[in-house]
Amino acid sequence: MEFTLIRCLEAFFALLRKGIENILEFNEGQPDFPLNPSQIESYMTKWLLFSAIWGIGGSMNLATRSEFSNSIADFTDIKTPAIGQTMALIDYEVGLSD
């Protein structure tokens, strides 16, 4: 697929909307124990990284996307899983359960 700025931004914002939908669905399924504001903030900050990696870097080949995700991990102060030469940030998923 050819890279275009608009497609990149649309994918990024679509993923952000999906993160919000995930929270709403979780809270609807757990009415007695909804997520508190600090849990929502923690989830959404990690989901923001996920959205950037896949929304912006989704058009890249695997090697470039891995390098891009590791650069984001180095750049941010958000706690991320340990990454190295064999594992990249793209190998992880963000979940509400953890």
DSSP file (Angstrom, degrees, kcal/mol; ACC not computed):
  #  RESIDUE AA STRUCTURE BP1 BP2  ACC     N-H-->O    O-->H-N    N-H-->O    O-->H-N    TCO  KAPPA ALPHA  PHI   PSI    X-CA   Y-CA   Z-CA
    1    1 A M              0   0    0      0, 0.0     2,-0.3     0, 0.0     0, 0.0   0.000 360.0 360.0 360.0 141.4    0.0    0.0    0.0
    2    2 A E        -     0   0    0      1,-0.1     2,-0.3     0, 0.0    57,-0.0  -0.581 360.0-116.6 -78.0 137.1    1.2    3.5   -0.8
    3    3 A F        +     0   0    0     -2,-0.3     2,-0.4    56,-0.1    -1,-0.1  -0.574  37.9 172.1 -75.4 130.1    1.8    5.7    2.2
    4    4 A T     >  -     0   0    0     -2,-0.3     4,-2.1     1,-0.1     5,-0.2  -0.994  36.5-132.2-134.4 145.2   -0.4    8.8    2.5
    5    5 A L  H  > S+     0   0    0     -2,-0.4     4,-2.5     1,-0.2     5,-0.2   0.890 107.2  52.5 -60.9 -41.6   -0.5   11.2    5.5
    6    6 A I  H  > S+     0   0    0      2,-0.2     4,-2.7     1,-0.2    -1,-0.2   0.923 109.8  47.5 -63.6 -44.8   -4.3   11.1    5.5
    7    7 A R  H  > S+     0   0    0      1,-0.2     4,-2.2     2,-0.2    -1,-0.2   0.893 112.0  51.8 -63.6 -38.7   -4.5    7.3    5.6
    8    8 A C  H  X S+     0   0    0     -4,-2.1     4,-2.1     2,-0.2    -2,-0.2   0.929 112.7  43.9 -61.9 -47.9   -1.9    7.3    8.4
    9    9 A L  H  X S+     0   0    0     -4,-2.5     4,-2.6     2,-0.2     5,-0.2   0.882 111.8  53.4 -67.3 -39.2   -3.8    9.8   10.5
   10   10 A E  H  X S+     0   0    0     -4,-2.7     4,-2.2     1,-0.2    -1,-0.2   0.912 110.6  47.2 -62.0 -42.1   -7.1    8.1    9.9
   11   11 A A  H  X S+     0   0    0     -4,-2.2     4,-2.1    44,-0.2    -2,-0.2   0.910 111.8  51.0 -65.2 -42.2   -5.7    4.7   11.1
   12   12 A F  H  X S+     0   0    0     -4,-2.1     4,-1.9    43,-0.3    -2,-0.2   0.939 114.2  42.4 -60.5 -48.9   -4.1    6.4   14.1
   13   13 A F  H  X S+     0   0    0     -4,-2.6     4,-2.3     2,-0.2    -1,-0.2   0.822 110.6  56.6 -71.9 -30.2   -7.4    8.1   15.2
   14   14 A A  H  X S+     0   0    0     -4,-2.2     4,-1.9    -5,-0.2    -1,-0.2   0.902 108.3  48.2 -64.4 -40.1   -9.4    4.9   14.4
   15   15 A L  H  X S+     0   0    0     -4,-2.1     4,-1.8     2,-0.2    -2,-0.2   0.888 109.2  52.6 -67.6 -38.5   -7.2    3.0   16.8
   16   16 A L  H  X S+     0   0    0     -4,-1.9     4,-1.7     1,-0.2    -2,-0.2   0.925 108.9  50.1 -61.3 -43.3   -7.6    5.7   19.5
   17   17 A R  H  X S+     0   0    0     -4,-2.3     4,-2.5     1,-0.2    -1,-0.2   0.888 107.0  55.4 -60.8 -38.7  -11.4    5.5   19.1
   18   18 A K  H  X S+     0   0    0     -4,-1.9     4,-2.4     1,-0.2    -1,-0.2   0.876 104.0  54.2 -62.9 -37.4  -11.2    1.7   19.5
   19   19 A G  H  X S+     0   0    0     -4,-1.8     4,-1.7     2,-0.2    -1,-0.2   0.904 109.3  47.5 -61.6 -41.9   -9.3    2.2   22.8
   20   20 A I  H  X S+     0   0    0     -4,-1.7     4,-2.4     1,-0.2    -2,-0.2   0.908 110.8  51.8 -66.0 -42.0  -12.2    4.3   24.1
   21   21 A E  H  X S+     0   0    0     -4,-2.5     4,-2.8     1,-0.2     5,-0.2   0.894 105.7  55.9 -60.7 -39.7  -14.7    1.7   22.9
   22   22 A N  H  X S+     0   0    0     -4,-2.4     4,-2.3     1,-0.2    -1,-0.2   0.908 108.6  47.2 -58.9 -42.7  -12.8   -0.9   24.8
   23   23 A I  H  X S+     0   0    0     -4,-1.7     4,-2.7     2,-0.2     5,-0.2   0.934 112.6  48.6 -64.8 -46.5  -13.1    1.0   28.0
   24   24 A L  H  X S+     0   0    0     -4,-2.4     4,-2.1     1,-0.2    -2,-0.2   0.915 113.0  47.6 -61.4 -43.6  -16.8    1.6   27.5
   25   25 A E  H  X S+     0   0    0     -4,-2.8     4,-1.9     2,-0.2    -1,-0.2   0.897 111.9  50.5 -64.7 -40.6  -17.4   -2.0   26.7
   26   26 A F  H  X S+     0   0    0     -4,-2.3     4,-1.2    -5,-0.2    -2,-0.2   0.941 111.7  47.1 -62.0 -47.6  -15.4   -3.1   29.7
   27   27 A N  H  < S+     0   0    0     -4,-2.7    -1,-0.2     1,-0.2    -2,-0.2   0.846 110.7  52.1 -65.8 -34.3  -17.3   -0.8   32.0
   28   28 A E  H  < S+     0   0    0     -4,-2.1    -1,-0.2    -5,-0.2    -2,-0.2   0.862 112.1  46.4 -68.0 -34.7  -20.7   -1.9   30.6
   29   29 A G  H  < S+     0   0    0     -4,-1.9    -2,-0.2     1,-0.2    -1,-0.2   0.653 119.1  41.5 -80.0 -16.4  -19.7   -5.5   31.3
   30   30 A Q    ><  +     0   0    0     -4,-1.2     3,-0.8    -5,-0.1    -1,-0.2  -0.523  65.9 158.5-126.9  62.8  -18.5   -4.8   34.8
   31   31 A P  T 3  S+     0   0    0      0, 0.0    -1,-0.1     0, 0.0    -2,-0.1   0.789  76.5  50.3 -63.7 -26.1  -21.1   -2.3   36.2
   32   32 A D  T 3  S+     0   0    0      1,-0.2    -2,-0.1    -3,-0.1    -5,-0.0   0.752 122.9  29.6 -80.7 -23.5  -20.2   -3.1   39.8
   33   33 A F  S <  S+     0   0    0     -3,-0.8    -1,-0.2    -6,-0.1     3,-0.1  -0.495  78.8 172.5-135.3  65.3  -16.4   -2.6   39.3
   34   34 A P        -     0   0    0      0, 0.0     2,-0.1     0, 0.0    -7,-0.1  -0.274  45.7 -85.7 -69.9 161.9  -15.9   -0.1   36.5
   35   35 A L        -     0   0    0    -12,-0.2    -8,-0.0     1,-0.1    -5,-0.0  -0.431  43.5-131.5 -66.0 138.6  -12.4    1.2   35.8
   36   36 A N    >>  -     0   0    0     -2,-0.1     4,-2.3    -3,-0.1     3,-0.6  -0.470  30.0 -97.8 -86.1 166.0  -11.3    4.1   37.9
   37   37 A P  H 3> S+     0   0    0      0, 0.0     4,-2.4     0, 0.0     5,-0.2   0.829 122.9  52.5 -55.0 -36.3   -9.7    7.2   36.4
   38   38 A S  H 3> S+     0   0    0      2,-0.2     4,-2.2     1,-0.2     5,-0.1   0.874 109.9  48.9 -71.0 -34.0   -6.1    6.1   37.1
   39   39 A Q  H <> S+     0   0    0     -3,-0.6     4,-2.5     2,-0.2    -1,-0.2   0.903 111.9  49.3 -67.8 -40.6   -6.7    2.8   35.4
   40   40 A I  H  X S+     0   0    0     -4,-2.3     4,-2.8     2,-0.2     5,-0.2   0.921 111.6  49.0 -63.7 -43.5   -8.3    4.5   32.4
   41   41 A E  H  X S+     0   0    0     -4,-2.4     4,-2.1    -5,-0.2     5,-0.2   0.916 111.9  48.5 -62.6 -43.3   -5.3    6.9   32.2
   42   42 A S  H  X S+     0   0    0     -4,-2.2     4,-1.6     2,-0.2    -2,-0.2   0.927 114.5  45.6 -62.8 -45.3   -2.8    4.1   32.4
   43   43 A Y  H  X S+     0   0    0     -4,-2.5     4,-2.8     1,-0.2    -2,-0.2   0.942 113.6  48.2 -63.1 -48.3   -4.6    2.1   29.7
   44   44 A M  H  X S+     0   0    0     -4,-2.8     4,-2.0     1,-0.2    -1,-0.2   0.825 107.9  54.1 -69.1 -31.0   -5.1    5.0   27.3
   45   45 A T  H  X S+     0   0    0     -4,-2.1     4,-1.3    -5,-0.2    -1,-0.2   0.911 114.3  42.1 -67.7 -39.4   -1.4    6.2   27.6
   46   46 A K  H  X S+     0   0    0     -4,-1.6     4,-2.2    -5,-0.2    -2,-0.2   0.879 113.0  53.2 -71.5 -37.0   -0.3    2.7   26.6
   47   47 A W  H  X S+     0   0    0     -4,-2.8     4,-2.9     1,-0.2    -2,-0.2   0.844 102.7  59.4 -66.2 -31.6   -3.0    2.5   24.0
   48   48 A L  H  X S+     0   0    0     -4,-2.0     4,-2.2     2,-0.2    -1,-0.2   0.919 106.4  46.6 -60.9 -43.7   -1.7    5.8   22.6
   49   49 A L  H  X S+     0   0    0     -4,-1.3     4,-2.7     2,-0.2    -2,-0.2   0.934 112.4  50.4 -62.3 -45.5    1.7    4.2   22.0
   50   50 A F  H  X S+     0   0    0     -4,-2.2     4,-2.5     1,-0.2     5,-0.3   0.914 110.8  49.7 -57.3 -44.8    0.0    1.2   20.4
   51   51 A S  H  X>S+     0   0    0     -4,-2.9     4,-2.8     1,-0.2     5,-0.5   0.880 111.4  48.4 -64.1 -39.6   -2.0    3.4   18.1
   52   52 A A  I  X>S+     0   0    0     -4,-2.2     4,-1.6     3,-0.2     5,-1.2   0.923 112.1  48.9 -66.7 -43.7    1.0    5.4   17.0
   53   53 A I  I  X5S+     0   0    0     -4,-2.7     4,-0.6     3,-0.2    -2,-0.2   0.939 124.9  27.9 -62.3 -47.1    3.0    2.2   16.3
   54   54 A W  I  X5S+     0   0    0     -4,-2.5     4,-0.6     3,-0.2    -2,-0.2   0.819 124.5  46.4 -89.2 -31.6    0.3    0.6   14.3
   55   55 A G  I  <5S+     0   0    0     -4,-2.8   -43,-0.3    -5,-0.3   -44,-0.2   0.930 128.8  24.0 -74.6 -45.4   -1.5    3.6   12.9
   56   56 A I  I ><<S+     0   0    0     -4,-1.6     3,-0.5    -5,-0.5    -3,-0.2   0.878 133.1  38.3 -85.6 -42.5    1.5    5.5   11.8
   57   57 A G  H ><<S+     0   0    0     -5,-1.2     3,-1.6    -4,-0.6    -3,-0.2   0.449  86.6  97.6 -90.7   0.5    3.9    2.6   11.4
   58   58 A G  T 3< S+     0   0    0     -4,-0.6    -1,-0.2     1,-0.3    -3,-0.1   0.772  81.5  53.9 -61.2 -26.9    1.4    0.2    9.9
   59   59 A S  T <  S+     0   0    0     -3,-0.5    -1,-0.3    -4,-0.2    -2,-0.1   0.589  92.7  95.0 -82.1 -10.9    2.5    0.9    6.3
   60   60 A M  S <  S-     0   0    0     -3,-1.6     2,-0.1     1,-0.1    -3,-0.0  -0.373  83.5-104.8 -80.0 158.1    6.2    0.2    7.2
   61   61 A N     >  -     0   0    0      1,-0.1     4,-2.9    -2,-0.1     5,-0.2  -0.341  43.1 -96.6 -72.8 167.7    7.9   -3.1    6.6
   62   62 A L  H  > S+     0   0    0      1,-0.2     4,-2.6     2,-0.2     5,-0.2   0.886 121.6  48.2 -57.3 -46.3    8.5   -5.3    9.7
   63   63 A A  H  > S+     0   0    0      1,-0.2     4,-2.1     2,-0.2    -1,-0.2   0.923 115.5  44.3 -63.2 -44.3   12.1   -4.3   10.3
   64   64 A T  H  > S+     0   0    0      2,-0.2     4,-2.7     1,-0.2    -2,-0.2   0.896 113.2  51.1 -67.5 -40.3   11.3   -0.6    9.9
   65   65 A R  H  X S+     0   0    0     -4,-2.9     4,-2.7     2,-0.2    -2,-0.2   0.889 109.8  50.5 -65.0 -38.9    8.2   -0.9   12.1
   66   66 A S  H  X S+     0   0    0     -4,-2.6     4,-2.3    -5,-0.2    23,-0.3   0.921 112.5  46.4 -62.9 -43.9   10.2   -2.7   14.8
   67   67 A E  H  X S+     0   0    0     -4,-2.1     4,-2.0    -5,-0.2    -2,-0.2   0.913 112.9  50.3 -63.9 -42.7   12.8    0.1   14.7
   68   68 A F  H  X S+     0   0    0     -4,-2.7     4,-2.1     2,-0.2    -2,-0.2   0.917 110.9  48.6 -61.1 -45.2   10.1    2.7   14.8
   69   69 A S  H  X S+     0   0    0     -4,-2.7     4,-2.2     1,-0.2    -1,-0.2   0.896 111.5  49.1 -65.8 -39.4    8.4    1.1   17.8
   70   70 A N  H  X S+     0   0    0     -4,-2.3     4,-2.0     2,-0.2    -1,-0.2   0.852 109.0  53.6 -68.0 -33.1   11.6    0.8   19.7
   71   71 A S  H  X S+     0   0    0     -4,-2.0     4,-1.9     2,-0.2    -2,-0.2   0.904 108.8  49.2 -65.5 -41.1   12.4    4.4   19.0
   72   72 A I  H  X S+     0   0    0     -4,-2.1     4,-2.1     1,-0.2    -2,-0.2   0.923 109.7  51.7 -62.7 -43.4    9.0    5.4   20.4
   73   73 A A  H  < S+     0   0    0     -4,-2.2    -2,-0.2     1,-0.2    -1,-0.2   0.879 112.0  46.4 -61.3 -38.4    9.7    3.3   23.5
   74   74 A D  H  < S+     0   0    0     -4,-2.0    -1,-0.2     1,-0.2    -2,-0.2   0.830 113.5  50.1 -70.4 -32.2   13.1    5.0   24.0
   75   75 A F  H  < S+     0   0    0     -4,-1.9    -2,-0.2    -5,-0.1    -1,-0.2   0.822 101.7  69.9 -77.4 -33.4   11.5    8.4   23.5
   76   76 A T     <  -     0   0    0     -4,-2.1     4,-0.1    -5,-0.1     0, 0.0  -0.444  64.5-147.2 -91.1 158.5    8.6    8.1   25.9
   77   77 A D        +     0   0    0     -2,-0.1     2,-0.3     2,-0.1    -1,-0.1   0.281  64.9 117.6-101.4   8.5    8.6    8.0   29.7
   78   78 A I  S    S-     0   0    0      1,-0.1     2,-0.3   -33,-0.1    -2,-0.1  -0.590  79.2-104.9 -74.0 134.4    5.6    5.7   29.7
   79   79 A K        +     0   0    0     -2,-0.3    -1,-0.1     1,-0.0    -2,-0.1  -0.446  49.7 176.5 -64.8 124.2    6.4    2.4   31.3
   80   80 A T        -     0   0    0     -2,-0.3     3,-0.1    -4,-0.1     9,-0.0  -0.847  35.7 -87.8-123.9 160.9    6.8   -0.2   28.5
   81   81 A P        -     0   0    0      0, 0.0     2,-0.2     0, 0.0    -1,-0.1  -0.261  59.9 -83.5 -62.1 157.9    7.8   -3.9   28.5
   82   82 A A        -     0   0    0      6,-0.0     2,-0.3     1,-0.0     6,-0.0  -0.448  53.3-167.7 -64.3 130.7   11.5   -4.7   28.3
   83   83 A I        +     0   0    0     -2,-0.2     2,-0.2    -3,-0.1     5,-0.2  -0.862  15.8 151.2-119.9 156.2   12.6   -4.6   24.7
   84   84 A G        -     0   0    0      3,-2.0   -14,-0.0    -2,-0.3     0, 0.0  -0.748  61.8 -57.0-156.6-156.4   15.8   -5.8   23.2
   85   85 A Q  S    S+     0   0    0     -2,-0.2     3,-0.1     1,-0.2    -2,-0.0   0.796 133.5  37.9 -72.2 -27.6   17.3   -7.2   20.0
   86   86 A T  S    S+     0   0    0      1,-0.1     2,-0.4     2,-0.0    -1,-0.2   0.677 117.5  49.9 -97.6 -18.5   14.9  -10.2   20.0
   87   87 A M        -     0   0    0    -21,-0.0    -3,-2.0     3,-0.0     2,-0.3  -0.963  63.0-171.4-123.6 138.0   11.7   -8.4   21.2
   88   88 A A    >   -     0   0    0     -2,-0.4     3,-1.9    -5,-0.2     4,-0.1  -0.817  39.9-108.0-119.8 163.1   10.2   -5.2   19.9
   89   89 A L  G >  S+     0   0    0    -23,-0.3     3,-1.6    -2,-0.3   -23,-0.1   0.773 115.9  68.1 -62.2 -25.9    7.4   -3.1   21.3
   90   90 A I  G 3  S+     0   0    0      1,-0.3    -1,-0.3   -24,-0.1   -24,-0.1   0.653  86.7  69.6 -68.8 -13.3    5.2   -4.3   18.4
   91   91 A D  G <  S+     0   0    0     -3,-1.9     2,-0.3   -25,-0.1    -1,-0.3   0.511  92.0  74.7 -80.4  -4.4    5.3   -7.8   19.9
   92   92 A Y    <   -     0   0    0     -3,-1.6     2,-0.3    -4,-0.1    -5,-0.0  -0.778  64.8-151.9-112.0 153.3    3.1   -6.7   22.8
   93   93 A E        -     0   0    0     -2,-0.3     2,-0.5     2,-0.0   -46,-0.0  -0.866  18.2-124.5-117.6 155.8   -0.6   -5.9   23.1
   94   94 A V        -     0   0    0     -2,-0.3     2,-0.3   -47,-0.1     3,-0.0  -0.879  34.0-178.2-100.0 127.9   -2.4   -3.5   25.4
   95   95 A G        -     0   0    0     -2,-0.5     3,-0.4     1,-0.1   -48,-0.0  -0.947  34.5-138.8-129.4 150.1   -5.1   -5.2   27.5
   96   96 A L  S    S+     0   0    0     -2,-0.3    -1,-0.1     1,-0.2   -53,-0.1   0.777 100.6  64.9 -74.1 -26.2   -7.6   -3.9   30.1
   97   97 A S              0   0    0      1,-0.2    -1,-0.2    -3,-0.0    -3,-0.0   0.763 360.0 360.0 -69.9 -23.9   -7.1   -7.0   32.3
   98   98 A D              0   0    0     -3,-0.4    -1,-0.2   -55,-0.0    -2,-0.2   0.374 360.0 360.0-123.7 360.0   -3.5   -6.1   33.0
